[in-house]
Amino acid sequence: MAAESLIAEEPKTKTDPEARETELNSGNQYDVIHSKSPVFYPRYERKTELKNQTHYCPGCGHGVAHKLIAEALEELGLQDKTIFVSPVGCSVFAYYYFDVGNVQVAHGRAPAAATGIKRACPDKIVISYQGDGDLAAIGTAEIIHAANRGEKITVFFVNNAIYGMTGGQMAPTTLVGQKSSTSPFGRRPVNEGFPLHMAELLSTLEAPVYIERVALADNKNIMRARRAIRKALEIQKNGAGFSFVEILSPCPTIWSKDPVEARRWVLEQMIPAFPVNVFRDRVAQIPGNGVPRRSVSDVLELAAKDNKNEVGGKRLQHFKEIKCKIAGFGGQGVLLLGQLLIEAGMREGLEVSWLPSYGPEMRSGSAHCHVCLSKERIGSPLVSRPDVLVAMNEFSLRKFASEVVGGGLILYNGASIPADFSAPGAQVIAIPAAEMADKLGSTKAANIVMMGALLEETECLDVRTALKVLQDKVKKLELLEIDRKALAAGQLFIDAHAHVGAVSQPDGFA
């Protein structure tokens, strides 16, 4: 059963269900021996000349695995509920074949992405489909921790003991003695270590519900694989927990074998090294603390509820979206200021995002973060054209000022704006935040002074929300008192001095 087995072997003029029904009703009876699952697209659009076949090599196990998964989804009625997460590897183009929700992720990150998707969409069937180089090498940490948490996803692990897409390098599952482009003398445990047995490794964890290893070696083993794949999906459908199916698969091209010989090699070489077996099949026993696992929507709803109780309900902000860039040196509280803003925004029922960027230095290195507060869903956390720039030093002022949109706002931590500085179309306000914070008792509160100024000038968030965030985040009472005073100082400065000496006045900030 090669990759091309995905293609329907039917009369060329009768390929769709309606045509078959017409043929049967007309009295020209015939039997459909083999057909393509409706979970696959009718045509594969990746290559114009190959719309009726996949890109997999003849005899490749991916085609068979795809077919078994598609049939199981069809039989269980899960097509419209499924999200297929495919990583880097030979299966990278799965989204051209499966007519389901598809998410393409970075190398090895499929379990992490699948975790986020499942928690955000708990009613969906989320499949992580990975090869051995992807799952057992760069993605080892991702799969182990997803399994250890008992994430309610289904993982199909295609193990062909080699890196197939990138030229046949040794994989974590390459057999002892097996030659590859990077182990021309064969894998030697003393030099390359032993192959990883992922099913056995994951079965040592407490949380997984179902773990089985199957093989695409002959009809008997393929039927066993079919049952395992269906069972893993049924487990997720029933909300039982983490399921994992390892599929020993032939790779004729990289192994330099014909398809029949490759199947025999799976049977005679891979199965003895990786025994087919059910390693885990039980109900999950994960102790709780009385609080159910929360989804992303749960967290946002809880934040809005908390805000309603604490600061008088959701505010009617005067903006649709505000994009901010906060920049300075490490140690100036640049990233923390961004975190405080998004925490306050979330409590006021806004959509928020925070994207940090910093070097390896803990102090004095350059650092900045992107912050977005929005009434609508945020497409990207990257802020390339900020409405507001908070520059904690002159270097950041000069580096990022040109990015600010026309009519935007620049808040600069300094006694005055540099004489040779110009930002046409933007309102620039110099605030001696470091000096003000020092007089209050700690220069570390300069970022809070800037926060107070930002809230007062833009009115993007309620200062009472900001105070509540500070109370929850700052545990030392003496520092909390300084931060309270710093927040108020920033507000008062704007009230008294905001527009004195501004470089230019915008048409209006909203």
SVG drawing of the C-alpha trace seen along z (x, -y; Angstrom):
<svg xmlns="http://www.w3.org/2000/svg" viewBox="-32 -76 64 86">
<polyline fill="none" stroke="black" stroke-width="0.4" points="0.0,0.0 2.0,-2.9 1.5,-6.7 -0.5,-6.6 -3.1,-4.5 -4.7,-7.8 -6.0,-8.0 -9.4,-6.5 -9.2,-3.5 -12.6,-4.1 -13.9,-4.5 -12.4,-7.8 -15.8,-9.2 -17.4,-8.2 -15.3,-9.7 -17.7,-11.6 -20.5,-10.1 -23.3,-11.6 -21.9,-10.0 -21.6,-6.6 -25.2,-6.9 -26.4,-7.7 -24.5,-4.7 -26.0,-2.4 -29.5,-3.7 -29.2,-3.3 -28.7,0.4 -25.0,0.6 -24.1,2.2 -20.4,2.2 -18.5,2.5 -16.2,-0.3 -13.1,1.6 -11.1,-1.4 -12.0,-5.1 -10.4,-8.2 -11.8,-9.4 -13.8,-12.7 -11.5,-13.9 -9.0,-14.5 -9.4,-17.3 -10.8,-16.2 -7.7,-17.6 -4.2,-18.3 -3.3,-21.9 0.4,-21.9 1.6,-21.1 -0.5,-21.8 0.8,-18.6 0.1,-16.3 -3.4,-17.3 -4.4,-13.6 -1.5,-12.3 0.5,-13.2 4.2,-14.2 5.3,-11.2 7.7,-8.7 6.3,-5.3 6.1,-3.0 6.4,-5.8 4.5,-5.2 3.2,-8.7 0.6,-8.0 -0.7,-5.0 -0.7,-6.8 -2.6,-9.7 -5.2,-7.3 -5.7,-5.5 -6.2,-8.8 -8.6,-10.2 -10.7,-7.0 -10.9,-7.2 -11.9,-10.8 -14.6,-10.0 -15.9,-7.0 -16.1,-9.0 -17.7,-12.0 -14.9,-14.3 -13.8,-16.0 -15.5,-19.3 -14.1,-19.4 -10.5,-18.5 -7.4,-20.7 -4.3,-19.1 -1.0,-20.4 1.9,-19.5 5.5,-20.4 8.7,-20.4 9.6,-17.2 8.2,-15.1 4.7,-15.7 5.1,-19.5 2.5,-19.7 -0.2,-17.8 -2.4,-20.9 -2.6,-20.3 -4.3,-16.9 -6.4,-17.0 -9.7,-18.9 -9.7,-19.9 -8.5,-22.8 -4.7,-23.0 -1.9,-24.8 1.7,-24.7 4.3,-25.1 8.1,-25.3 10.3,-22.3 9.5,-20.2 6.9,-22.6 3.7,-20.7 2.9,-19.5 3.2,-23.0 1.1,-24.5 -1.4,-21.7 -1.6,-22.4 -2.5,-26.0 -5.0,-25.2 -6.7,-22.6 -6.9,-24.8 -8.3,-27.7 -10.7,-25.3 -11.5,-22.5 -14.3,-21.2 -12.0,-20.5 -10.1,-17.4 -6.4,-18.4 -3.9,-16.1 -0.1,-16.5 1.5,-14.6 5.3,-14.3 8.3,-12.4 11.2,-11.0 13.6,-13.9 10.9,-16.4 9.5,-14.7 12.4,-12.8 15.2,-15.4 14.4,-19.1 10.9,-18.5 11.9,-16.1 11.1,-18.6 7.8,-19.6 6.4,-16.1 7.6,-15.0 6.0,-18.0 2.8,-17.8 2.5,-14.2 3.4,-14.8 0.7,-17.5 -1.8,-15.0 -2.9,-17.4 -6.0,-16.1 -4.5,-15.9 -3.6,-13.0 -0.1,-12.5 0.8,-10.4 4.6,-9.7 5.9,-8.4 9.2,-6.6 11.2,-5.6 14.6,-5.7 16.1,-8.4 15.8,-12.1 13.9,-11.7 13.4,-15.3 16.9,-16.7 19.1,-13.9 19.2,-10.9 21.0,-12.0 21.0,-9.8 17.9,-10.3 17.3,-9.8 15.7,-6.5 18.3,-5.2 19.0,-1.6 22.3,-0.4 24.5,0.4 22.2,-1.4 24.2,-3.5 23.2,-7.1 24.7,-10.1 26.1,-11.2 26.9,-7.7 28.5,-6.1 30.0,-3.3 26.6,-2.6 25.3,-3.9 27.7,-3.1 26.3,-3.4 29.8,-4.3 29.9,-7.3 26.2,-8.2 24.4,-6.6 21.5,-4.2 18.2,-4.9 15.4,-6.6 12.3,-4.5 9.7,-7.2 6.7,-5.0 8.6,-3.4 9.9,-6.8 6.5,-8.4 4.9,-5.4 7.0,-6.1 5.0,-9.3 1.8,-9.3 -0.6,-11.4 -0.8,-9.7 -3.9,-7.6 -3.1,-5.6 0.3,-4.7 0.8,-2.1 3.4,-1.3 2.3,0.2 4.0,0.9 3.2,0.5 4.9,3.7 2.2,6.0 -1.6,6.2 -1.9,7.7 0.2,4.9 -1.6,2.2 -5.0,3.3 -3.6,3.1 -2.4,-0.4 -5.8,-1.3 -7.4,-0.2 -4.8,-2.1 -5.3,-5.3 -9.1,-5.1 -8.8,-4.3 -6.5,-7.3 -9.0,-9.6 -11.9,-8.1 -10.1,-8.8 -9.8,-12.5 -13.4,-12.6 -14.5,-11.3 -12.3,-13.8 -10.2,-11.1 -6.6,-12.5 -3.3,-12.3 -3.0,-9.6 0.2,-8.7 0.6,-6.2 4.1,-5.5 4.0,-4.2 7.0,-2.3 7.1,-3.3 9.1,-2.5 11.3,-5.1 12.3,-3.3 14.1,-6.3 16.4,-7.2 17.0,-3.6 17.8,-2.9 15.4,0.0 12.4,0.8 9.0,0.6 8.6,4.3 12.1,4.6 11.4,1.6 8.3,3.2 10.3,6.3 13.0,4.3 10.3,2.8 9.1,6.3 12.6,7.9 14.7,5.0 12.6,2.3 10.0,4.4 12.7,6.4 14.3,3.1 11.0,1.3 8.5,4.0 4.9,3.3 3.0,3.2 0.3,1.4 2.4,-0.5 -0.5,-2.3 -4.3,-2.0 -6.0,-3.3 -8.1,-6.0 -6.2,-9.1 -5.6,-9.6 -4.5,-13.2 -5.1,-14.7 -6.5,-18.2 -6.7,-21.0 -10.4,-21.5 -9.9,-24.1 -10.5,-22.9 -7.9,-23.6 -8.8,-27.0 -8.9,-27.9 -7.7,-31.2 -11.3,-32.4 -11.8,-31.5 -8.9,-33.6 -10.1,-36.6 -13.7,-36.3 -12.3,-36.0 -10.2,-39.1 -13.2,-41.1 -15.2,-39.9 -12.5,-40.8 -12.3,-44.3 -16.1,-44.7 -15.9,-44.0 -12.9,-46.1 -13.0,-49.3 -16.6,-49.7 -17.0,-47.6 -15.8,-47.7 -14.8,-51.1 -15.9,-52.6 -12.4,-53.3 -12.1,-56.1 -10.0,-54.0 -10.3,-50.9 -6.6,-50.0 -3.4,-51.5 0.0,-50.2 2.9,-51.0 6.7,-50.5 8.6,-50.8 12.4,-51.0 15.4,-51.5 18.3,-49.8 18.1,-46.5 17.4,-47.3 15.1,-50.3 11.9,-48.2 11.1,-48.4 9.7,-44.9 7.9,-45.1 6.2,-48.3 4.8,-46.5 3.6,-43.6 1.8,-46.0 0.0,-47.7 -1.3,-44.4 -2.3,-43.1 -4.3,-46.3 -5.7,-46.1 -6.8,-42.5 -8.6,-43.4 -10.5,-46.0 -11.7,-43.4 -9.4,-44.4 -7.5,-42.1 -3.8,-42.5 -0.4,-41.4 3.2,-41.8 6.3,-40.9 9.7,-41.4 13.0,-41.9 16.3,-42.0 19.9,-41.0 21.8,-38.7 22.8,-41.4 20.8,-41.7 21.9,-45.3 22.8,-48.0 21.9,-46.0 19.3,-47.3 15.7,-46.2 12.3,-47.0 8.8,-45.5 5.7,-45.8 2.4,-46.3 -1.0,-46.3 -4.3,-47.2 -7.4,-46.5 -11.1,-46.1 -10.8,-43.6 -8.7,-40.5 -5.1,-41.2 -3.6,-39.9 0.1,-40.2 1.9,-41.2 4.6,-42.9 4.3,-46.7 6.2,-48.3 4.3,-51.6 3.5,-52.6 1.0,-55.1 3.0,-55.7 6.7,-55.4 8.0,-55.4 11.7,-56.0 13.6,-55.5 16.9,-56.8 18.2,-59.0 19.4,-56.0 15.9,-54.5 14.4,-58.0 16.6,-58.4 16.3,-54.7 12.5,-54.4 11.1,-57.9 10.9,-57.7 8.5,-54.7 5.8,-56.6 2.7,-57.3 1.7,-60.8 -0.2,-62.4 1.4,-59.9 2.9,-60.4 6.5,-60.1 7.2,-60.2 10.9,-60.6 12.6,-60.0 14.8,-63.1 14.9,-66.6 14.6,-68.1 14.4,-67.0 17.8,-66.9 18.4,-70.1 19.1,-68.4 16.2,-66.0 13.2,-66.2 10.1,-64.1 7.8,-65.9 4.1,-65.2 4.5,-63.6 3.9,-65.1 7.1,-64.8 7.0,-65.2 10.2,-65.1 9.6,-63.8 12.5,-63.7 11.2,-60.4 14.5,-59.1 15.0,-62.3 11.4,-62.2 11.7,-58.6 15.0,-59.2 13.3,-61.9 10.5,-59.5 13.1,-57.0 14.1,-54.7 15.2,-55.3 13.8,-51.9 10.3,-53.5 11.1,-55.7 9.1,-53.3 6.1,-53.7 6.4,-57.5 6.3,-57.0 3.3,-54.7 1.4,-57.4 2.3,-59.9 1.1,-57.5 -2.2,-56.8 -2.9,-60.5 -2.0,-61.7 -3.8,-59.0 -6.5,-57.9 -6.1,-54.4 -6.6,-52.7 -8.1,-53.6 -5.5,-54.5 -7.4,-52.5 -6.9,-49.4 -3.1,-50.2 -3.1,-50.7 -4.8,-47.3 -2.2,-45.6 0.6,-47.1 -0.9,-46.0 -1.0,-42.4 2.5,-42.5 4.6,-44.4 4.9,-42.4 7.2,-44.8 5.1,-47.4 7.8,-50.1 8.3,-49.6 4.5,-49.6 4.2,-52.9 7.0,-54.4 5.2,-53.0 1.9,-54.6 3.6,-57.9 5.5,-57.4 2.2,-56.7 0.6,-59.8 3.8,-61.9 3.6,-60.9 0.0,-62.0 0.6,-65.3 3.5,-66.1 1.4,-65.7 -1.3,-67.9 1.2,-70.6 3.8,-70.5 2.7,-68.2 2.4,-70.7 5.2,-73.1 8.0,-72.8 6.4,-70.0 8.2,-69.6 4.9,-69.5 1.3,-69.2 -0.7,-66.4 -4.2,-66.9 -5.6,-64.8 -4.8,-61.6 -7.6,-59.0"/>
</svg>
